[in-house]
Amino acid sequence: MTNVMEQFEKMTEADIAKFVTEKRELIQSARFGTGSTDVKAQRAAKRDIARALTALRMRAAK
């Protein structure tokens, strides 16, 4: 997990926002039938979103 957080620290806020948007679209497409039915990928995407939003909040708190 530390490695993932380090990646977010190197990204700009715009890049993180774009990353979150892409992951949310992936989850939405999977949920409403146009995507895959891979539950593990959906779970991983949710965790990635949470990590990205945490990184953004950590920046705001500094």
Residue pairs with C-beta under 8 A, 6 or more apart in sequence:
1 51
4 48
4 51
5 51
5 54
5 55
8 16
8 51
8 52
8 55
9 55
11 19
11 55
13 56
13 59
16 52
16 55
16 56
17 56
19 48
19 52
20 49
20 52
20 53
23 45
23 46
23 48
23 49
23 52
24 49
26 35
26 41
26 42
26 45
27 42
27 45
27 46
27 49
29 35
30 36
30 37
30 38
30 41
30 42
31 42
